């Protein structure tokens, strides 16, 4: 057996161990993140569903943007109707 074939086998063994290590701790991390989200959701529901200020601001901004687009589309539609009547 040459040094090259031993090194090749050793690299595969190390790669498998590294993948297992990453997989195990990745799973643990994912479970911890899921648990934290569940706790935060439960706490938010207990508080009456209040959203953080930043999220509420973002939501309001998005609603304003949608309303602005609707108003613009309505003006455009009315303008088109007026042009057809002429």
Secondary structure, DSSP 8 states (H G I E B T S, - for coil): --HHHHHHHHHHHHHHHHHHHHHHHHHHHHHHHHHHHHHHHHHHHHTTS---HHHHHHHHHHHHHHHHHHHHHHHHHHHHHHHHH-
